[in-house]
Amino acid sequence: MKRFSIIALAVAAVMLFAIPAMAADLSFSGHYRARGYYNDNTDLDDDTGASNSWMDMRLRLKTKIKVNDRLSVITRFDALDNKSWGATDLPAASSGNNIDWDRAYIKAKFDCFDLQLGRMGAGTWGTGFLNSGREADRIRFIKKIKPYTIRFTYEKKAEDDKGEVDSDNDEDRYMADVVYKAKGINTGLFLGYYRDMDDSDIGATAYARKYWFIGPYIKGTYGPVKYEAELGCMTGDYKDMYAAGAQDQDYDAWAYHVNLATDLGPTTVSLGYAHTDGDDANDAGEYNAYGLGGNDWQPLLILTGFYSDTTLGGAGNLNSHTASGNIKKCGYDLYYGTVSFSPMENVTLNAIIGTAKADETSHLENTYKQSVDDDYGVEYD
């Protein structure tokens, strides 16, 4: 009841605040995108040498309706999102022919804070590491006290109560973060409490998942060195079983990334390291797999590419887009180095080399009943 009272108060405040206006300013922004792909030897068989290629597209349009200086409505939709050229039109709601209305939310400015309410962007924080951009239904309060920005956010991650006999099957998230920005430094701390009751009504195997997410980051410059680092930690109850005598599982998963770079004239050189915990299949009382480094973090085209997740013989890669459960439970240690060269303005040539090893292989070994090499290999782009 408390949750609904907070939502009702927020909506009422906005409605009272939105003084009727005679006219509204309307602005548009967006893009049309076309992309081409070619993947060679996707089955990892030198004799067969299977390949595939395709082109896809997307039209994205964002609108901003400015009612007055204190109230705006933001919307965004995608049309033909990832629609392949030459694909037959399909009427299904999930097909790429339909308009996918991603976002619709209000932004209201009060004297003491700003308010955002509705379906908005989510899944990004700090550096690019661990990011998986998405949309979420949220209420957010924002307070800026330079050089700090403080945010409190409530998110309805999943609604499983409506129209169901069972209740309290939702997933809710309560979050707070603070960011400090000054010359040469950008740092922040994120704290979230996640309450997932989605599997709390499945008989003898029912459980609750409640855990904390802690995410500090820092990026900036120190003399000639550019640096960035981020850490993610999930701790709490992975499975708090309801049945007497059932095995509970604690949650203790870590991921971290650091990158150092420096400019040498028109050339930039960087070194990076990333780690995500894997899970030990032989420890039934604790779950340690972090779940890889996010959909949006893609330093290497094959190993971490969002659209390269089925090119390694169909086994998936180290992007969390559609990686298999066993791959996610392996985790990784990833080392990479990059060189960027700008021979002229608006032209940059990039090269990267990286290598990765699994943090844990026990789930794969249990699946295939044999030892598994932890080396993912070396990639150069």
N, C-alpha and C positions, 0 to 999 in steps of 0.2 A: 504494500500500500504506500509505503514511503517513497518508493521509486516512482509510482504514478503521480504522487503529489508533487514531486520535484518537476516532472515533465509538464504537468498542468500549470504550475506556477510560471515556468519558463515561457510556455505558449501564451498565457494570459498577459505576461509582462510585455511580450512583443506586440500583441494585438493592441494593448493600451498605448504602446509607444508609437505605433505606426499611424501617425496623424495623416488623414486622407490628403492626397496631393492632387492638384489639378492636372499635372503632367508628370511623366517619368522619362528619364533618359535611358535609351536602349543602345547597347553596343554589342558587337559581334567580333569573335576571333576564332581561328581554327586553321585546319590544313587538310589537304588531300595528299595521301602517301601511296606510292607504288614501290614494291620491293621485289627483287629477284633472288632466288636461291639455287645453288648447285651443290649437291653432296655426292662425293665419289667414294666408292668402296664402303658403302654403309653396312655391308654384312661382314666386314673384316676378313674377306676371303679373296686373296690375290688372284686366284684362278677364275673366280666368277666376276669380281669387280663390279658389283651392282652399284647403280647410281640413281639419283632422282633429282628433278629440278622442277621449279614452279615459280609463279609470280602471284602476289596477293596485293590487296589494297585496303585503304580505309579513308573514310571521310569523317572528320571530327569537327563539330561546331559547338562553341561555347558562347552563351549569352549572359549578359549582365544587365539587369533591370534596376536602375538606380531610382528609387522612389523619392528619396530626399538625401540630404547629406549624411543621414544617420542610418538609413535603411536601404538594403539592396537585396535582390534575389538573384542567385547564381544558378544556372543550369548548364548541362553539357550532355550531348548525345553523340554516339558513333553510328554511322551507317556503313554497310558493307565491310564491317570490321573483320580483317583477315580473310576476306572473301577471295578465293583463288580465281585468277583469270581463267575463263573457259569452263567454270563449274556451272552445272545446271541449277537454275533457280528453284528453290524449295520454299514452300510456305510455312514450314515449321517455325515456331516461335524462337527456337534455339539456333536457327540458321543465320548465316551472315547477310542475308538479304534484308533482314528487318532492322528497324531503327532500335538501337539499344540505348535507352535513356539512362545514363550512368549517374548523373548528379542533379540534385535539386535541393537547395538549402538557402536559408536567409542569413544575412550578416547584419547585425544591429549594433550600433555604437551607443553605449550609455556613458554617463559622466564618469563612472568608476570602473567600468570594464566593457569589453566587447563580448558579444554573444553570437555563436554560430549554431544553427539548428537545422537538421535535415540529413539528407544523404550526401556525403561529401567524400573527398579523397582521404585515404588512410593507408597505413602500411609502410610509411617512410619516416625515417628518423635519423638524425646525425649524419654520418657518412653514407656512401652507397651500400656498404656492407650490411647484410641481413635484410635489405629492403625488398618488399614484395608489394608493389603498388596495387591498390584495390579501392573499392568504394565501401562505405560503412554508414550506418544510421547512428548519428551522434548528437549529443548536446555538449557544447564546448564553451567554457568561459575563459577569456583571455585578459590578462592584465599586464601592461607594459610599464615597467619602471626602469628607464634606461640606466645601465646597459642590459637589464634583465628583461626577459619575457617569461611569464608564468602562465601555464595552462592547466585547467582541470577539465577532464573529458569523461563522459559516460557513453558507452557504446553498447547497442543491442547487436551482439555478434550473430545470434541465431534465435529465432522465435519458433518454438516447438509446442507451445501450449494451445494456440488458437485452433478450435474445432476438435480438440483431442479429449479423451476421457481423462488421461493422466494430466497432472499439472506440474509446474516447476521443472520443466525440461529445457529451459532456455539456457543460452550462454550469454553472460553479461560481463562487461569489462569496465573497470573503474581505474582511471589513469590520471597521473599528474606529472608534469615535466617543467623544468626550468632551463632556460638557455641564457648564456652570457656571451655577448659579442663586444669586442673591443678591437683596437688596431692590432693586427697580427695574431689574433686568437679568436676562436669560436668553440665554445665548450658547453656541454649540457648533461643533464641527468634525467632519466626517465624511470618512473616507478609505476607499475601496473599490477592490479589484483584481478585475476581472471577466474571466473566461476563458471564452469562448464558442467551442466546437469543433463546433457543430451542423452547419456546412457544410464540415467538413474532409475529407469523403469523397465529393465529388461530381465526381470525374474531373478534367478539365482546368480546371474553374473552382473547384476546392477552395481553401479559405482558412481561416485562423484569425483570430479577432477577440479581441484582448487589450488592455484599456485600463484606465486609472485614472479613478475618479470622485472629485472633490473638492467638498465642500459645506459651506462655513461659513454661519452665520446669526447674527443678533442681533435681539433685541426687548426693549423696555423702555419706561421713561418718563424724561424729563428735564425737570423743571419741569412746565409745562402741556402738554408735547408727548409724545404716544405715538408710538413709532417701531418699525418692523420692516424688516429687509432680509435677503435670502438670495441666495446665488450658487451656481450649479451649473456644473461644468466637467468635460468628458470629454476625455481626451487619451490617445493611444497608437496602436495599430494597428487601424484600422477593417476593413481587408482585407489580411492578410499572405498573399499568393498563394503557393501551392506550386509552380506551374508556372514553369519558367525563362522569363524574359522577360515574364511577365505584369505588368500594371500594379498595383502596390500602392497602397493608400490610407491615408494617415494620418488620425487622428481628432483634431479640434480644434473642439469645440462648446461654446458658452457660453450661459448663461441667467441673468438676474438680475431682482430685483424690489425696490422700495423703497416704503414707505408711511409717510406722516406724518399724524397726527391730533391734534385738540385738542378739548376740551370747552368749550362756551359755554353754561353753564347746562344746561338739558335737551337741548341740541342738540350733536351731535358732527359735526365737519367733517373730511374727510380728502382727501388727494391721493395718487395712486399712479402708478407707472410700472413696466412690465414689458417685458422684452426676451427673445426667444429667437432664436438664430442661424438663418439660412437657409443653404442650400447653393448654391454657385456651380456650375451644371451644366457650365461651361466649364473647370473645374479638376479634371481627372481624378485628380490625385495626392493630393487632400485632401477629406475629407468634413466639412462644418461644421454640418449641420442638427442642432439639439438635439432636436427632436421635440415642440415646443409645451410648454405649462405644466402638464401633468398633468391627470388625470381629475377630481380633487377641487377644483381651483382654478377657481371659477365666479363671478367678480364680476359678469359681465353675462349676462343670461338667454339672449340669442340668440347673441351672439358667442362666449361661453365656456361655455354651458350644456351639461351632460352629455347631456341628453335633447333638445337642440335641434340635434343635429349633422347632421340631414338636412332642416332647414327652409329653408335658403338655396338653394332651387332644386335640392336634392339634392347640392349641392357640398361639404357639410360645413362645420364652423365651426372655431374656434380651440381647441376642446377635443380632447385627444389620444385620446378614447374610440374613435371610428371615423373620424377624419379621414383623407382620402385621402393617399396617399403624396406627391403633389405639394404639397398644402396643408402637410403637415408639413415639406417641404423649403423652404417659403417663409419660415417663421419670422414674427416680428412685432415691432413696437413698439407698445405699448398704453398710452394715457394715460387716466386716469379720475379723477373726483371724486365724492365721496359726501356726503350730508347725512342724518343720523339724528336724529329728534325723538321724545322720550318724553313724551307729555302726561300719562301716569299710569303707575303701577307695573305692570309686566308687559305694557305696550303700547308698541311702537316703530314709528314710520313711517319708511321708508327711501326714498331716491331716489339714483340714480346716473346719470351721463352719462359716456360713454367713446367714444374713437375709436381706430382701429388702422390701421396700414399694414404691408404685407409688407416683411420685411427683404431678401428676394431673390426675383425672379420668373423667373429664367432657365429653370427646369425647366418652368414653365407655358408660357413662350414657345416652348420647343422642342417641347412637346406640341401646341400649337395653331397653331404657325407664324405667329405674329403678336405684336406688342407687347402687354403686359398691364399695366393700371393697377395700381399698388401700393396703392391706397386701398381698405380694407375698408368704410369708412363710419362713421357716427355712430349710436350707440344710446343711448336714454334709457329707464330703467325707473323 
